[in-house]
Amino acid sequence: MKAIVVTPKNSNELKFVTDLLKKLGVGSSTINQEELEDIGMSKLMRQVDKTKRASRTEIMKKLST
């Protein structure tokens, strides 16, 4: 199943949209900015090329800088 993310401009618009979805019988939930960023990060992580490997030396070098 797919989902839609809607970012209302203000609290009045948020209330209107949530009330409308409720009237239509569509389930909805609100998330905060941090959770929205987590979703974006998760989406980016799924798109990463997982075929490349890094050696322990390369990793340690990056961590030390």
C-alpha positions as CSV (number, residue, x, y, z in Angstrom):
1,M,0.0,0.0,0.0
2,K,1.2,3.5,-0.7
3,A,0.9,6.6,1.5
4,I,0.6,10.3,1.0
5,V,2.5,12.9,3.0
6,V,0.8,16.3,3.2
7,T,2.4,19.3,4.8
8,P,-0.2,21.9,5.8
9,K,0.7,25.6,6.0
10,N,-0.7,26.1,9.5
11,S,-2.7,24.5,12.3
12,N,-6.1,25.5,10.7
13,E,-5.2,23.7,7.5
14,L,-4.0,20.7,9.4
15,K,-7.3,20.5,11.3
16,F,-9.3,20.9,8.0
17,V,-7.4,18.1,6.3
18,T,-7.6,15.7,9.2
19,D,-11.3,16.4,9.7
20,L,-11.9,15.9,6.0
21,L,-10.0,12.6,6.0
22,K,-11.9,11.5,9.0
23,K,-15.2,12.3,7.3
24,L,-14.1,10.3,4.3
25,G,-13.2,7.3,6.5
26,V,-9.5,7.5,5.6
27,G,-7.1,6.6,8.3
28,S,-4.5,9.3,9.1
29,S,-1.9,10.1,11.6
30,T,0.3,13.1,12.3
31,I,4.1,13.1,12.6
32,N,6.6,15.7,13.8
33,Q,9.4,17.2,11.8
34,E,12.0,14.8,13.2
35,E,9.9,11.8,12.1
36,L,9.5,13.3,8.7
37,E,13.3,13.7,8.4
38,D,13.7,10.1,9.5
39,I,11.4,9.0,6.6
40,G,13.4,11.0,4.2
41,M,16.7,9.5,5.4
42,S,15.2,6.0,5.2
43,K,14.2,6.6,1.6
44,L,17.7,7.9,0.7
45,M,19.3,4.9,2.4
46,R,17.2,2.5,0.4
47,Q,18.5,4.1,-2.8
48,V,22.2,3.7,-1.9
49,D,24.4,1.5,-4.1
50,K,25.0,-1.5,-1.8
51,T,27.4,-3.3,-4.2
52,K,30.5,-1.2,-3.3
53,R,32.6,-2.3,-0.3
54,A,34.9,-0.2,1.9
55,S,37.9,-1.6,3.7
56,R,38.3,-1.3,7.5
57,T,41.3,1.0,6.8
58,E,39.1,3.4,4.7
59,I,36.4,3.4,7.3
60,M,38.9,4.1,10.2
61,K,40.5,6.9,8.1
62,K,37.1,8.6,7.6
63,L,36.2,8.3,11.3
64,S,39.5,9.8,12.4
65,T,39.1,13.0,10.3
